[in-house]
Amino acid sequence: MKIGLISDTHIPSMGKEPPPEVVRAFEGVDLIFHAGDIYIQSCIEWLEQIAPVHATTSFFAGVGEGVPRASTPIVVEIEGHSIGIVHKLEMTPLGDEVFPGTLAHYPAGKSIPVELEDIFGKPVDIVVFGYTHEAMVETHQGVLFVNPGSPTMVKQSMTLGHVAMLELTSTSATAEIIDLTTLRG
């Protein structure tokens, strides 16, 4: 099964809809997971034209940047995998600073799977998150972590960015980052 991963779309602040390169990146996906900073329902509706969407509840009561939001973690079970999806991944020793490479500094003797079970309410073997706008794919203590980055903001600048692809079988899970600039039409 192929799942497109996206986060931090920041629509309408970053445009009327996600960049058209997202359609090319997600060609042939079975599902899409959106890991938050969804400002308007039309963004989800746009993505649903590609494939069914599961998203954290990080919708706003209003529109635009700066409106208070909540990101409720969700868990989706697919192909024998438990996938936790949340916008802002807050890990006790790291806070919300889960950037590429930081999980390698998780304290020795502490269990990442146990902390994730506290966050998601059940064990997960894959975590999809956003918030930092920095794309990453890393595995720690048997858990695959994927942040697809942002398709519309890189390092807090409005520019074409990244999404990710998650491929699942009953015995494996792999993810890769897709640089949308390579898909310009």
C-alpha positions, -999 to 999 in steps of 0.1 A, spaced: 0 0 0 13 35 -9 4 64 14 12 100 6 23 121 36 19 158 39 20 184 66 21 221 72 2 231 40 -6 266 55 -34 271 30 -47 299 23 -16 318 37 7 299 12 -17 299 -17 -53 289 -27 -44 252 -27 -14 230 -23 11 232 -52 3 211 -83 35 191 -78 17 174 -49 -6 157 -74 23 143 -93 41 132 -61 9 114 -49 1 97 -82 -11 62 -75 -14 65 -37 -41 46 -19 -44 70 10 -31 104 22 -22 113 58 -21 150 67 -1 158 98 -15 192 106 -15 229 101 -46 226 80 -63 260 81 -93 254 58 -115 224 49 -109 231 12 -73 219 15 -85 185 27 -112 185 -1 -84 192 -27 -64 163 -14 -94 140 -14 -95 144 -52 -63 124 -52 -71 98 -25 -90 94 8 -74 115 36 -68 108 73 -58 140 92 -51 151 127 -77 174 141 -56 205 137 -84 224 120 -89 260 130 -120 276 142 -110 306 121 -88 311 91 -51 321 87 -20 320 108 -20 325 145 -55 312 153 -54 288 183 -54 252 173 -53 217 188 -37 187 174 -53 155 186 -32 124 179 -49 97 158 -39 61 151 -46 43 118 -41 5 115 -30 -6 81 -13 -38 68 -5 -49 104 11 -15 113 -1 10 139 6 45 125 4 74 149 -3 108 133 1 141 151 11 176 142 34 186 170 53 156 183 64 164 219 88 139 234 96 144 271 134 149 268 133 167 235 102 189 238 88 199 204 123 200 190 121 168 170 144 177 141 165 154 119 191 138 142 176 148 176 161 114 183 196 99 183 201 118 215 171 103 233 183 93 268 199 59 270 177 35 290 145 54 282 119 38 260 107 56 229 79 31 223 66 36 259 65 74 255 48 70 222 22 48 238 15 76 263 11 101 234 -11 79 211 -29 58 237 -16 25 222 16 11 208 26 25 174 54 13 151 53 43 127 49 80 136 40 107 111 43 143 123 49 178 112 53 212 129 91 217 122 88 220 84 120 199 83 116 166 63 130 135 79 129 97 78 146 80 108 142 47 127 148 46 165 141 18 189 122 0 162 99 29 154 99 46 120 95 84 123 85 105 92 81 142 90 72 151 54 82 187 59 60 213 42 51 215 5 49 253 8 74 265 34 111 255 38 129 270 67 100 294 72 102 308 37 75 305 11 90 281 -14 83 248 -29 92 221 -4 86 184 4 61 156 9 68 120 17 57 85 5 51 56 29 50 21 15 36 -7 36 34 -44 33 25 -68 61 62 -73 68 78 -40 60 75 -2 61 96 22 41 94 59 36 111 84 14 111 122 11 100 137 -22 115 171 -31 87 188 -50 112 210 -70 121 178 -89 85 175 -101 80 209 -116 60 207 -149 
